[in-house]
Amino acid sequence: MPPAREDLLVIVTPGEDGLGDTAKGMLTLGRRAAARLGLAWAAAVLADGEDPELPEAALETLADHGVPGVLVIRAGRPLGDFPEARAEALAGAARARAARLVLMAHDSAGASLAPRVAAALGGAVLTECVAVEPGDGGVRVSRRALGDRLAETFLWDRASPLVLTVHQGCLSPVPPAGPPGGRPVVEAVEVPVPDGAFRSRVVERIPPDPRTVDVSEAEVIFCAGKGFDRESFERFRELAGLLNASLGVTRPVYDLGWAGFERMIGQTGKTVAPRLYLGVGISGSMHHVGGIRDARRIVCLNIDPRAPMFAASDEGFVGDLREVIPLLLDRVRARTAGGGAP
């Protein structure tokens, strides 16, 4: 009996506690894309050990998101930190199940693996995509361009495999509307990986420096607005550094020359999607709010309780930054000097 065919594979990475928000968002996107495109689909995970069992919490999440089946990909030996081997295993599973479309999140792993998987499949790759939908006799794939100010759209004719990474800012962990599916069918897929794929290995991962990382890639952002004077701004910069947060600024602060254009956040600067965004001394103009709409949690501090920024925030505090920032900085300095966590 030939194996089942999945036209669409969604690559996810479960942890000991189940699936995180990024993986959930990929499942939601996969289910919607499969329905719109009329494709059979499944989730796929790479297994480093021999046991194909998934954590119960992960299985419950997969069922909530209506995943019909899960492929646990095994290569007969641990794949570890061998990127070429991991890519070969993913490509082998896609070939075995006749998958023409492979989706993965645009995180550090996805950005590294996607081109390799596409090359192994003899297909194409598109990164940081925001939409996948039918159109013009094929599949329309859109991605952001020019600092998120424009979108470019490509037409995939399904003639060759396509590997997509999905911009994390457009992922939602909420399951799509409709009744959840039953318990997904879990199947181990044996994929041979050539020895040559294990020649290169990741030996060290160096975390990004929050002082230099592109704000569009930052996990935590502290953003300063026009309510600052120079002394308070330098204290705020130090506070961000001590807490491993990336510094962002609004247009008025950039115009003062206190930070470079690469730090400016808003529709005329960088569009960001951090895990936490703290805006201080920012009124909340639509140009700035439009650049932070994809942030997972927004917190603000402003002396004016009527500032529009409060309406755009998950949590807001009324206070004078010239009083609050020095107090926060003193407390963080004390914690840091004492060897404790900030």
C-alpha positions in Angstrom: 0.0 0.0 0.0 1.6 3.3 -1.0 2.1 6.0 1.7 -0.4 8.7 2.2 0.3 11.9 0.3 0.5 15.3 1.9 0.8 18.2 -0.5 1.6 20.6 2.3 4.0 20.0 5.2 4.2 22.4 8.2 7.5 22.1 10.1 7.1 22.6 13.9 9.4 22.0 16.9 7.7 20.7 20.0 9.4 21.1 23.4 9.0 19.2 26.6 6.0 21.3 27.6 4.3 21.1 24.2 4.2 23.6 21.4 5.0 27.3 21.8 3.2 30.2 20.2 5.3 30.2 17.1 4.5 26.5 16.4 0.8 27.1 17.2 0.8 30.0 14.7 2.3 27.8 12.0 -0.4 25.2 12.6 -3.1 27.8 12.3 -1.6 29.1 9.1 -1.1 25.6 7.7 -4.7 24.6 8.3 -6.0 27.8 6.7 -3.6 27.6 3.7 -4.5 23.9 3.1 -8.3 24.8 3.1 -7.9 27.7 0.8 -5.6 25.8 -1.6 -7.4 22.5 -1.5 -4.4 20.6 -0.3 -3.9 17.6 2.0 -1.6 18.6 4.9 0.3 17.4 7.9 2.7 18.6 10.5 6.2 17.3 10.6 8.8 17.2 13.4 12.4 16.1 13.4 13.2 13.4 16.0 16.8 13.2 17.3 16.1 9.9 19.1 14.5 6.6 18.3 11.3 7.2 20.2 8.6 8.6 17.9 6.3 9.5 20.8 5.3 13.2 21.1 4.6 14.9 24.5 0.9 14.6 25.4 0.7 18.4 25.6 1.9 18.7 22.0 -0.7 16.1 20.9 -3.5 18.1 22.5 -2.4 21.3 20.8 -2.2 19.5 17.5 -5.7 18.2 17.9 -7.0 21.7 18.9 -5.6 23.0 15.6 -7.2 20.3 13.5 -4.0 18.7 12.4 -4.9 15.4 10.7 -1.5 13.8 10.9 2.0 14.2 12.3 5.2 12.9 10.6 8.0 12.2 13.0 11.1 12.2 10.9 13.9 9.9 11.9 17.3 9.5 10.3 18.6 6.5 12.1 21.1 8.6 14.1 20.9 11.9 16.1 20.7 15.0 13.9 21.9 17.3 16.6 23.5 20.6 15.4 24.1 19.3 11.8 22.2 21.8 9.6 22.9 19.9 6.4 21.7 16.7 7.9 18.6 18.2 9.3 17.8 19.8 5.9 18.4 16.4 4.1 16.0 14.7 6.6 13.3 17.3 6.0 13.7 17.1 2.2 13.7 13.3 2.3 10.4 13.4 4.2 8.9 15.9 1.7 9.9 13.6 -1.2 8.6 10.5 0.5 5.1 12.1 0.9 5.1 14.0 -2.4 4.8 17.3 -0.6 5.1 20.3 -3.0 4.8 23.1 -0.4 6.8 23.2 2.9 6.2 25.9 5.5 8.4 26.8 8.4 8.7 29.9 10.7 11.2 32.6 9.8 13.2 32.2 13.0 17.0 31.4 13.2 16.4 27.7 12.5 13.9 28.3 9.6 16.1 31.0 8.0 19.0 28.6 8.0 17.2 25.4 6.9 14.8 26.7 4.2 17.4 27.4 1.5 19.1 24.0 2.1 15.7 22.2 2.0 14.8 23.9 -1.2 18.1 23.1 -2.8 17.8 19.4 -1.8 14.3 19.3 -3.3 15.4 21.1 -6.5 12.8 23.8 -5.8 12.4 27.4 -4.9 12.5 29.3 -1.6 10.8 32.5 -0.4 11.5 34.0 3.0 9.5 36.2 5.4 6.2 35.6 3.7 3.0 37.1 5.1 0.2 35.5 2.9 -0.4 32.4 0.9 -3.6 32.2 -1.1 -5.0 30.9 -4.5 -4.9 33.1 -7.5 -4.3 33.3 -11.3 -4.3 29.6 -11.8 -1.6 29.0 -9.1 -0.7 30.2 -5.6 0.0 33.8 -4.7 2.7 34.3 -2.1 3.3 37.7 -0.6 6.2 39.0 1.4 7.2 42.4 2.8 9.9 44.4 1.2 11.8 47.7 1.6 11.5 47.9 5.4 7.9 46.6 5.4 6.7 49.6 3.4 5.9 47.6 0.3 4.7 44.1 -0.4 5.8 42.0 -3.3 3.7 39.1 -4.6 4.9 36.0 -6.5 2.9 33.4 -8.4 3.8 29.8 -7.8 2.6 27.5 -10.6 3.1 24.3 -8.5 5.4 22.9 -11.1 8.3 22.5 -8.7 8.5 22.3 -4.9 8.4 25.5 -2.9 9.8 26.2 0.6 8.4 29.2 2.5 9.5 30.8 5.8 6.7 32.7 7.4 7.1 36.1 9.1 6.5 35.6 12.8 4.6 38.9 13.0 1.7 37.5 11.1 1.4 34.3 13.1 -1.5 33.8 15.6 -1.4 31.0 18.2 -5.2 31.0 18.3 -6.7 27.9 16.6 -8.8 28.7 13.5 -12.6 28.8 13.8 -14.4 25.5 13.6 -14.5 22.3 15.7 -11.1 20.9 16.7 -10.0 17.7 15.0 -9.6 14.3 16.6 -6.3 13.0 17.9 -3.8 13.2 15.0 -2.3 10.1 13.5 1.4 10.0 14.4 3.6 8.2 12.0 7.4 7.7 12.1 9.1 8.3 8.7 12.5 6.8 8.2 14.7 9.0 6.0 18.3 8.0 5.0 20.7 10.8 5.4 24.1 10.5 3.7 27.3 10.6 5.8 28.5 13.7 3.9 25.6 15.7 5.4 27.3 15.4 8.9 30.5 17.1 7.9 29.6 20.5 9.1 28.2 21.2 12.6 27.2 24.2 14.6 29.7 24.5 17.4 28.5 27.6 19.2 25.5 30.0 19.1 26.4 33.5 20.0 23.3 35.5 21.2 22.7 38.8 19.4 24.0 41.9 21.0 20.9 44.0 21.8 22.9 47.2 21.2 23.6 46.3 17.6 20.9 43.8 16.5 18.4 45.1 13.9 15.4 46.4 15.9 13.1 44.5 13.4 14.7 41.3 14.8 14.8 42.3 18.5 12.9 40.3 21.1 12.6 43.2 23.6 12.6 46.9 22.7 12.8 50.0 24.9 11.7 53.0 22.8 12.2 56.6 23.6 9.9 59.5 22.5 10.0 63.2 22.4 9.3 63.5 26.1 13.0 62.9 26.8 15.7 65.4 27.5 19.3 64.4 26.7 20.2 63.4 30.2 17.2 61.2 30.7 17.7 59.7 27.2 21.3 58.6 28.1 20.0 57.0 31.3 17.3 55.2 29.3 20.0 53.9 26.9 22.0 52.6 29.9 18.8 51.0 31.3 18.1 49.2 28.1 21.6 47.9 27.9 21.6 46.6 31.5 18.3 44.7 30.8 19.5 43.4 27.4 16.8 45.3 25.5 17.3 46.9 22.1 17.0 50.7 22.0 14.4 52.2 19.7 13.5 55.9 19.1 10.7 57.8 17.5 11.1 60.3 14.6 11.6 63.4 16.9 14.4 61.7 18.8 16.1 60.7 15.6 15.8 64.3 14.3 17.6 65.5 17.4 20.6 63.3 16.4 20.5 61.1 19.5 20.3 57.8 17.6 20.7 56.6 14.0 18.0 56.0 11.5 18.4 52.2 12.0 16.9 52.7 15.5 13.8 54.6 14.3 10.5 52.8 14.7 7.4 53.6 12.9 5.9 53.7 9.4 8.8 55.9 8.2 11.3 53.7 10.0 11.3 50.1 11.0 8.2 47.9 11.6 8.9 45.7 14.6 7.3 42.6 16.3 9.1 42.1 19.6 8.0 39.9 22.4 7.9 43.0 24.7 7.8 46.7 23.6 8.2 49.5 26.2 7.4 52.9 25.0 8.4 55.9 27.2 7.5 59.5 26.6 5.7 58.6 23.3 2.4 60.3 22.5 1.2 57.5 20.2 0.8 59.0 16.7 -0.7 56.7 14.2 2.6 56.7 12.3 4.4 55.2 15.3 1.7 52.8 16.4 1.5 51.5 12.9 5.1 50.3 13.2 4.5 48.4 16.5 1.1 46.8 15.8 2.6 43.3 15.7 4.3 43.5 19.1 3.2 40.7 21.4 2.9 43.0 24.5 3.0 46.8 24.5 3.7 48.7 27.7 3.9 52.5 28.0 4.8 55.3 30.4 3.6 58.8 29.8 3.0 61.8 32.0 -0.3 62.6 30.1 -3.1 60.1 30.9 -4.9 61.2 27.7 -2.0 60.3 25.4 -3.2 58.1 22.5 -0.4 55.6 23.3 -2.5 54.3 26.2 -5.2 53.1 23.9 -2.6 51.1 21.8 -1.0 49.5 24.9 -1.7 46.3 26.8 -0.6 48.1 30.0 0.1 51.7 30.7 1.5 53.8 33.6 1.1 57.5 34.2 4.3 59.1 35.5 7.1 61.6 34.8 9.9 59.8 33.0 12.5 62.2 34.6 11.5 60.7 38.0 10.8 57.1 37.0 13.9 56.3 34.8 16.5 57.3 37.4 14.7 55.2 40.0 14.6 52.2 37.7 18.2 52.6 36.7 19.4 52.8 40.3 17.5 49.6 41.1 18.9 47.7 38.1 22.4 49.0 38.8 22.2 47.7 42.4 20.9 44.3 41.3 23.7 44.1 38.6 26.4 45.1 41.0 25.2 42.6 43.6 25.4 39.8 41.0 21.7 39.2 40.9 19.4 39.1 38.0 18.2 42.6 36.9 
